[in-house]
Amino acid sequence: MGRVVQIPLTRCCSKIPKTLSPNCAKINNALKSVSNVLEILNNVLERSLPPFIDRTSQTAERFVNNQDL
């Protein structure tokens, strides 16, 4: 959690000859837009997590189990 994993979605059309896929640029632009939206959502979700949970090494379940009750 906490890392943005980049998937090369925009390269899906790079090997298709332009004569076979005249809409390749449109598809690539749409995929870039989707990628940008997902990155924004990821940033919002990371900021909305409670600050007391260590996002890199501890799951919420482990956090709850380690509390002194």
C-alpha positions in Angstrom: 0.0 0.0 0.0 1.1 3.5 -0.5 2.9 2.9 -3.8 1.7 3.9 -7.2 2.1 1.0 -9.5 2.3 2.2 -13.1 0.9 -0.1 -15.7 1.9 0.6 -19.3 -1.6 0.8 -20.5 -0.8 3.5 -23.1 1.5 1.1 -24.9 -1.3 -1.4 -25.8 -1.7 0.1 -29.3 2.0 0.8 -30.0 2.5 -2.4 -32.0 -0.7 -2.2 -34.0 -0.1 -0.8 -37.5 -1.8 2.6 -37.8 -3.6 1.4 -40.9 -5.4 -1.2 -38.9 -6.2 1.0 -36.0 -6.9 4.6 -37.0 -8.3 5.3 -33.5 -5.1 4.2 -31.7 -4.3 7.8 -30.6 -7.8 8.2 -29.2 -7.5 5.0 -27.3 -4.1 6.0 -25.9 -5.5 9.4 -24.9 -8.4 7.8 -23.2 -6.2 5.4 -21.3 -3.9 8.2 -20.2 -7.0 10.0 -18.8 -8.1 6.9 -16.9 -4.5 6.5 -15.6 -4.6 10.1 -14.4 -7.9 9.6 -12.6 -6.7 6.5 -10.9 -3.6 8.3 -9.7 -5.7 11.1 -8.3 -8.0 8.6 -6.5 -5.0 6.8 -5.1 -3.6 10.0 -3.7 -7.0 10.9 -2.1 -7.3 7.5 -0.6 -3.8 7.6 0.9 -4.5 11.0 2.4 -7.8 9.8 3.9 -6.2 6.9 5.8 -5.9 7.5 9.5 -2.4 8.8 10.3 -1.8 6.3 13.1 -1.7 3.3 10.8 1.8 2.6 9.4 0.9 2.1 5.7 4.1 0.4 4.8 4.7 -2.3 7.3 1.6 -2.9 9.4 -1.9 -3.9 8.4 -4.9 -2.5 10.2 -5.6 -5.9 11.7 -2.1 -6.1 13.2 -2.5 -2.6 14.4 -5.7 -3.5 16.3 -4.1 -6.7 17.7 -1.1 -4.9 19.1 -3.1 -2.4 21.1 -3.0 -2.5 24.9 -6.5 -3.1 26.0 
